[in-house]
Amino acid sequence: MITGRVNRRYEAVITITLTSLATREYHHFPAVIDTGLDHFLTLPREVILRLGYPISNETRPMVLADGQRRVFEEAVVGAFWDGAPKAVPALVSESETLVGARLLAGYYLGAAMLPGGLVTLTKLP
């Protein structure tokens, strides 16, 4: 089970653990759950580069919630997800770390939607 908390902006936040490519050390980052994101993860460019992962030359067009069309670069990063290592595709963002719907696939999401409320991700059978 993965747990987190609802922040003051009423966002469900969990901690995602990523591994450095060179040292295999764990690094922990707060990540907002975004069920409207039809991808696995977004990570700031600086985080991807600091962890030593290459950014692909391929791009992915996406439509944002406000209707804007954007093109994102992508990288595959190493994560420690629910107790196990996992390779995770990540869109390169300029600011936020978001956990998208594809990383949540196979989990039940529960959230007490008030500041400080418990967020849980429970693996489905």
Secondary structure, 3 states (H helix, E strand, C coil): CEEEEECCCCCEEEEEEEECCCCCCEEEEEEEEECCCCCCEEEEHHHHHHCCCCCCCCEEEEECCCCCEEEEEEEEEEEEECCEEEEEEEEEECCCCEEEHHHHCCEEEEECCCCCCEEEEEECC
